[in-house]
């Protein structure tokens, strides 16, 4: 009987760690289409959200995914689209989705299909994002 106690203790600790880290293994995957090309971008939880970089989409757009899980009261997924102009990046769309997500139904994930228009060249960027339960790495997905 004494050998059962450590086994139960180890299982209890492992289960609590799995529950604690369940959000840490999630990531946000965004499908971004521009100029006939579709990119799949992925970002995991950010510990320093102001240091999250952007991804250039074509020669005009910059796309940024900020996935904050801590502190829990401020947890959110924030998506930013910027125009890459000579005078610097100019925000043209920003969306915030409280985390954990209450809805991820439908063909186009939790954002629905979004369209952002390029005011100078009449181009169009489309994207939609989903929560990926057990992502392994950050950055662009194949």
C-alpha angles and dihedrals in degrees: 000000000000091000092060095063096062091045091052091045092051092048091049092051092047092049092050091049091050091051091046093050098040092104092043091067093053123094138181117247120195127191108211122188124190133151094359094307126106121204126190111214124189133192132180127206113306122222092189105034095181090061096055108119133220132246118225113233110195115318097304113039133067119195124201130184118194115185111186119183098164135096088034093217090061098035112140147139111240124191122195131190117192133185109232100224132170091252092051141279113324119198112235101166135017127175130183125199117188113237131258089047117238094201134029098155126136139041093290101054123233096325101049116219109316126196125198121186127217105230097202104045101021091241123151131219119195127189144164130185136209136187111248111209103209111017117168105197141028129232132046117353121221 
